[in-house]
Amino acid sequence: LGAKEAEVLLNVKHRPTRVLQDLSLLMRRQEMEPPTRSKIDGALSALGSAAGIMERLYKQPLPLVYSRFSGRYLALWVLLMPFALWGELKGSWVLIPVMLFF
């Protein structure tokens, strides 16, 4: 992207829609056979649909139970990591306190 296009893209309200619009305009300007144009148009349409689905998932609130489970799972994983690395680090006891503080 050039500086002008980058500035326009950074200042729009919804970037994915703008990118899809720019890609569609670029496709229309190119000389290509109709089957190729149709395939590219279908791919852009699928990309737009996927972007819409991802945006809906992103805006969906995460249930409290899931966030608590994730936190507990990560805490357990971090606490057990020194034991998993025990053999790789030749059984160094220093590993356990270091992992607990970092």
TORPA-4810 file (N, C-alpha, C, O; in nm, 3 decimals):
<nodes>
NODE_1_0.083_-0.119_0.000_0.000_0.000_0.000_0.087_0.125_0.000_0.195_0.129_0.059_L
NODE_2_0.036_0.223_-0.066_0.103_0.352_-0.063_0.063_0.428_0.063_-0.024_0.383_0.138_G
NODE_3_0.127_0.542_0.086_0.098_0.621_0.206_-0.046_0.670_0.206_-0.111_0.672_0.310_A
NODE_4_-0.097_0.709_0.089_-0.234_0.761_0.080_-0.336_0.651_0.111_-0.430_0.673_0.186_K
NODE_5_-0.315_0.531_0.052_-0.408_0.421_0.076_-0.404_0.375_0.222_-0.507_0.342_0.280_E
NODE_6_-0.284_0.373_0.279_-0.271_0.332_0.419_-0.342_0.431_0.511_-0.407_0.390_0.607_A
NODE_7_-0.328_0.560_0.482_-0.394_0.661_0.565_-0.546_0.649_0.556_-0.615_0.660_0.656_E
NODE_8_-0.597_0.627_0.435_-0.741_0.610_0.417_-0.789_0.487_0.493_-0.893_0.491_0.559_V
NODE_9_-0.714_0.377_0.484_-0.753_0.254_0.552_-0.751_0.270_0.703_-0.837_0.214_0.772_L
NODE_10_-0.656_0.344_0.756_-0.649_0.364_0.901_-0.759_0.455_0.953_-0.793_0.449_1.071_L
NODE_11_-0.815_0.541_0.867_-0.914_0.637_0.913_-1.059_0.595_0.889_-1.150_0.669_0.926_N
NODE_12_-1.082_0.478_0.829_-1.219_0.435_0.806_-1.275_0.371_0.932_-1.201_0.326_1.019_V
NODE_13_-1.408_0.367_0.939_-1.473_0.313_1.058_-1.463_0.160_1.063_-1.438_0.104_1.170_K
NODE_14_-1.482_0.094_0.950_-1.480_-0.052_0.946_-1.379_-0.099_0.841_-1.410_-0.102_0.722_H
NODE_15_-1.261_-0.136_0.885_-1.151_-0.169_0.794_-1.177_-0.293_0.707_-1.146_-0.289_0.588_R
NODE_16_-1.233_-0.403_0.763_-1.254_-0.520_0.676_-1.343_-0.490_0.556_-1.318_-0.540_0.446_P
NODE_17_-1.448_-0.410_0.576_-1.536_-0.376_0.465_-1.462_-0.293_0.362_-1.480_-0.312_0.242_T
NODE_18_-1.380_-0.203_0.409_-1.303_-0.118_0.317_-1.204_-0.201_0.236_-1.188_-0.179_0.116_R
NODE_19_-1.138_-0.296_0.300_-1.043_-0.382_0.230_-1.115_-0.464_0.123_-1.067_-0.477_0.011_V
NODE_20_-1.231_-0.520_0.158_-1.308_-0.597_0.060_-1.353_-0.508_-0.056_-1.353_-0.551_-0.172_L
NODE_21_-1.392_-0.386_-0.026_-1.434_-0.293_-0.130_-1.317_-0.262_-0.224_-1.333_-0.261_-0.346_Q
NODE_22_-1.200_-0.237_-0.166_-1.082_-0.208_-0.248_-1.042_-0.328_-0.334_-1.005_-0.312_-0.450_D
NODE_23_-1.050_-0.447_-0.276_-1.018_-0.567_-0.354_-1.117_-0.587_-0.469_-1.078_-0.626_-0.579_L
NODE_24_-1.244_-0.559_-0.443_-1.344_-0.571_-0.550_-1.319_-0.470_-0.661_-1.331_-0.503_-0.779_S
NODE_25_-1.283_-0.348_-0.624_-1.252_-0.247_-0.726_-1.130_-0.286_-0.808_-1.128_-0.269_-0.930_L
NODE_26_-1.029_-0.338_-0.742_-0.910_-0.382_-0.815_-0.944_-0.497_-0.911_-0.892_-0.501_-1.023_L
NODE_27_-1.028_-0.587_-0.868_-1.067_-0.699_-0.953_-1.144_-0.651_-1.076_-1.123_-0.701_-1.187_M
NODE_28_-1.233_-0.554_-1.057_-1.311_-0.503_-1.170_-1.225_-0.432_-1.273_-1.256_-0.434_-1.392_R
NODE_29_-1.116_-0.371_-1.229_-1.029_-0.297_-1.320_-0.941_-0.389_-1.405_-0.892_-0.349_-1.510_R
NODE_30_-0.921_-0.511_-1.359_-0.833_-0.604_-1.430_-0.905_-0.670_-1.547_-1.025_-0.699_-1.541_Q
NODE_31_-0.830_-0.694_-1.651_-0.881_-0.768_-1.766_-0.862_-0.916_-1.737_-0.749_-0.963_-1.724_E
NODE_32_-0.973_-0.989_-1.728_-0.964_-1.133_-1.705_-1.085_-1.203_-1.764_-1.186_-1.140_-1.795_M
NODE_33_-1.074_-1.333_-1.779_-1.182_-1.411_-1.835_-1.296_-1.422_-1.734_-1.272_-1.420_-1.613_E
NODE_34_-1.420_-1.434_-1.782_-1.535_-1.442_-1.691_-1.529_-1.555_-1.588_-1.568_-1.533_-1.474_P
NODE_35_-1.483_-1.676_-1.623_-1.477_-1.779_-1.518_-1.380_-1.744_-1.405_-1.406_-1.772_-1.288_P
NODE_36_-1.268_-1.682_-1.442_-1.171_-1.641_-1.341_-1.229_-1.531_-1.254_-1.214_-1.532_-1.131_T
NODE_37_-1.295_-1.436_-1.317_-1.359_-1.326_-1.242_-1.464_-1.381_-1.147_-1.477_-1.334_-1.034_R
NODE_38_-1.538_-1.480_-1.192_-1.642_-1.539_-1.109_-1.582_-1.610_-0.987_-1.635_-1.599_-0.877_S
NODE_39_-1.472_-1.682_-1.008_-1.406_-1.750_-0.896_-1.353_-1.651_-0.793_-1.367_-1.671_-0.673_K
NODE_40_-1.292_-1.544_-0.842_-1.237_-1.443_-0.751_-1.351_-1.373_-0.677_-1.339_-1.346_-0.557_I
NODE_41_-1.459_-1.344_-0.747_-1.574_-1.281_-0.684_-1.633_-1.372_-0.576_-1.670_-1.324_-0.468_D
NODE_42_-1.641_-1.501_-0.604_-1.690_-1.596_-0.504_-1.599_-1.602_-0.382_-1.647_-1.611_-0.269_G
NODE_43_-1.469_-1.598_-0.406_-1.373_-1.600_-0.294_-1.386_-1.474_-0.209_-1.381_-1.480_-0.086_A
NODE_44_-1.403_-1.359_-0.274_-1.421_-1.234_-0.198_-1.552_-1.237_-0.119_-1.557_-1.187_-0.006_L
NODE_45_-1.655_-1.294_-0.177_-1.782_-1.306_-0.106_-1.768_-1.396_0.016_-1.820_-1.365_0.124_S
NODE_46_-1.699_-1.507_0.000_-1.676_-1.598_0.113_-1.591_-1.531_0.221_-1.615_-1.550_0.340_A
NODE_47_-1.493_-1.452_0.178_-1.410_-1.379_0.274_-1.493_-1.278_0.352_-1.475_-1.264_0.473_L
NODE_48_-1.584_-1.208_0.284_-1.671_-1.114_0.353_-1.764_-1.183_0.451_-1.787_-1.132_0.561_G
NODE_49_-1.817_-1.297_0.414_-1.902_-1.373_0.505_-1.824_-1.420_0.628_-1.873_-1.411_0.740_S
NODE_50_-1.702_-1.469_0.605_-1.620_-1.514_0.717_-1.584_-1.397_0.809_-1.580_-1.413_0.931_A
NODE_51_-1.558_-1.282_0.752_-1.526_-1.164_0.834_-1.647_-1.124_0.919_-1.631_-1.086_1.035_A
NODE_52_-1.766_-1.134_0.862_-1.887_-1.103_0.939_-1.909_-1.200_1.053_-1.946_-1.159_1.163_G
NODE_53_-1.885_-1.327_1.027_-1.900_-1.428_1.133_-1.798_-1.405_1.244_-1.832_-1.413_1.362_I
NODE_54_-1.674_-1.376_1.207_-1.571_-1.352_1.308_-1.601_-1.227_1.391_-1.574_-1.224_1.511_M
NODE_55_-1.657_-1.126_1.327_-1.690_-1.005_1.401_-1.802_-1.032_1.502_-1.798_-0.982_1.614_E
NODE_56_-1.901_-1.112_1.462_-2.008_-1.148_1.556_-1.952_-1.228_1.673_-1.993_-1.208_1.787_R
NODE_57_-1.860_-1.320_1.645_-1.799_-1.398_1.753_-1.716_-1.308_1.846_-1.717_-1.326_1.968_L
NODE_58_-1.646_-1.213_1.788_-1.563_-1.123_1.867_-1.647_-1.037_1.960_-1.606_-1.011_2.074_Y
NODE_59_-1.762_-0.994_1.914_-1.848_-0.906_1.995_-1.934_-0.983_2.096_-1.994_-0.922_2.184_K
NODE_60_-1.939_-1.116_2.082_-2.018_-1.197_2.174_-1.949_-1.201_2.310_-1.829_-1.230_2.317_Q
NODE_61_-2.020_-1.171_2.419_-1.954_-1.175_2.550_-1.920_-1.318_2.591_-1.993_-1.412_2.561_P
NODE_62_-1.807_-1.333_2.659_-1.762_-1.463_2.705_-1.828_-1.492_2.840_-1.819_-1.410_2.931_L
NODE_63_-1.893_-1.607_2.854_-1.955_-1.640_2.984_-1.851_-1.645_3.095_-1.736_-1.684_3.073_P
NODE_64_-1.890_-1.605_3.214_-1.800_-1.599_3.328_-1.742_-1.736_3.361_-1.626_-1.745_3.401_L
NODE_65_-1.819_-1.840_3.344_-1.770_-1.975_3.373_-1.652_-2.010_3.284_-1.556_-2.071_3.330_V
NODE_66_-1.657_-1.972_3.156_-1.548_-2.001_3.063_-1.422_-1.926_3.101_-1.312_-1.981_3.097_Y
NODE_67_-1.437_-1.799_3.138_-1.319_-1.721_3.173_-1.256_-1.773_3.302_-1.133_-1.774_3.314_S
NODE_68_-1.337_-1.815_3.397_-1.281_-1.871_3.520_-1.211_-2.003_3.493_-1.103_-2.028_3.547_R
NODE_69_-1.271_-2.087_3.411_-1.209_-2.215_3.377_-1.076_-2.192_3.306_-0.978_-2.260_3.335_F
NODE_70_-1.073_-2.097_3.214_-0.950_-2.068_3.141_-0.840_-2.021_3.235_-0.725_-2.064_3.223_S
NODE_71_-0.875_-1.935_3.328_-0.777_-1.886_3.425_-0.722_-1.997_3.512_-0.602_-2.003_3.537_G
NODE_72_-0.810_-2.085_3.558_-0.765_-2.197_3.641_-0.680_-2.294_3.561_-0.579_-2.345_3.610_R
NODE_73_-0.720_-2.320_3.438_-0.643_-2.410_3.354_-0.503_-2.354_3.328_-0.405_-2.428_3.335_Y
NODE_74_-0.494_-2.226_3.297_-0.363_-2.166_3.272_-0.276_-2.163_3.397_-0.155_-2.185_3.389_L
NODE_75_-0.338_-2.138_3.514_-0.262_-2.139_3.638_-0.207_-2.279_3.665_-0.091_-2.293_3.704_A
NODE_76_-0.287_-2.381_3.645_-0.242_-2.518_3.664_-0.131_-2.553_3.565_-0.033_-2.619_3.602_L
NODE_77_-0.146_-2.510_3.442_-0.045_-2.537_3.340_0.089_-2.473_3.377_0.193_-2.536_3.364_W
NODE_78_0.085_-2.348_3.425_0.208_-2.278_3.463_0.272_-2.344_3.585_0.394_-2.354_3.594_V
NODE_79_0.188_-2.389_3.679_0.244_-2.454_3.798_0.306_-2.590_3.766_0.403_-2.630_3.831_L
NODE_80_0.253_-2.661_3.668_0.306_-2.793_3.633_0.418_-2.787_3.529_0.485_-2.888_3.506_L
NODE_81_0.440_-2.674_3.467_0.542_-2.661_3.364_0.683_-2.697_3.413_0.756_-2.763_3.340_M
NODE_82_0.724_-2.656_3.533_0.859_-2.695_3.579_0.880_-2.846_3.582_0.988_-2.895_3.552_P
NODE_83_0.776_-2.919_3.619_0.788_-3.065_3.625_0.799_-3.125_3.485_0.866_-3.226_3.467_F
NODE_84_0.735_-3.063_3.388_0.746_-3.110_3.251_0.885_-3.080_3.193_0.934_-3.156_3.109_A
NODE_85_0.947_-2.973_3.238_1.080_-2.936_3.190_1.193_-2.996_3.273_1.311_-2.971_3.246_L
NODE_86_1.159_-3.074_3.373_1.256_-3.130_3.466_1.367_-3.206_3.394_1.485_-3.185_3.422_W
NODE_87_1.330_-3.294_3.304_1.429_-3.374_3.233_1.515_-3.293_3.137_1.633_-3.321_3.121_G
NODE_88_1.455_-3.192_3.074_1.528_-3.109_2.978_1.635_-3.024_3.045_1.740_-2.996_2.986_E
NODE_89_1.608_-2.984_3.168_1.703_-2.897_3.239_1.786_-2.974_3.340_1.841_-2.915_3.434_L
NODE_90_1.797_-3.103_3.323_1.885_-3.191_3.401_1.850_-3.190_3.550_1.940_-3.200_3.634_K
NODE_91_1.721_-3.179_3.584_1.678_-3.192_3.723_1.720_-3.079_3.814_1.748_-3.102_3.931_G
NODE_92_1.725_-2.958_3.764_1.765_-2.843_3.845_1.650_-2.797_3.935_1.542_-2.765_3.885_S
NODE_93_1.673_-2.795_4.067_1.569_-2.752_4.161_1.544_-2.601_4.153_1.441_-2.552_4.201_W
NODE_94_1.635_-2.528_4.095_1.619_-2.383_4.083_1.503_-2.351_3.990_1.443_-2.244_4.000_V
NODE_95_1.472_-2.442_3.901_1.366_-2.419_3.802_1.230_-2.394_3.865_1.155_-2.308_3.819_L
NODE_96_1.197_-2.466_3.970_1.063_-2.455_4.029_1.038_-2.316_4.087_0.937_-2.255_4.052_I
NODE_97_1.124_-2.263_4.175_1.096_-2.127_4.224_1.102_-2.020_4.115_1.026_-1.923_4.119_P
NODE_98_1.192_-2.038_4.018_1.200_-1.940_3.910_1.070_-1.936_3.832_1.020_-1.828_3.799_V
NODE_99_1.013_-2.052_3.801_0.887_-2.058_3.727_0.772_-2.001_3.809_0.681_-1.941_3.752_M
NODE_100_0.774_-2.017_3.939_0.666_-1.964_4.022_0.668_-1.811_4.028_0.563_-1.748_4.040_L
NODE_101_0.786_-1.751_4.020_0.794_-1.605_4.030_0.782_-1.536_3.896_0.761_-1.414_3.892_F
NODE_102_0.795_-1.608_3.787_0.784_-1.546_3.657_0.663_-1.600_3.589_0.634_-1.561_3.476_F
</nodes>
